[in-house]
Amino acid sequence: MSGGVVVAVLADHPLLDTVPFFAPAFVVLGVLLVVVIRDRRRGDDPEEEDRP
């Protein structure tokens, strides 16, 4: 038996390895925020009952 220790490095940058998995979630979140912000700026629609 050799007395050396074998070290296996599986991932140097674990955060960089997970970016492709989280990117679609960030895209969906961005689109959702754009829709919500545009809807909030537009304001409330007038009620149908108030029209003659």
Secondary structure, DSSP 8 states (H G I E B T S, - for coil): -----------S-HHHHHHHHHHHHHHHHHHHHHHHHHHHHH-----GGG--
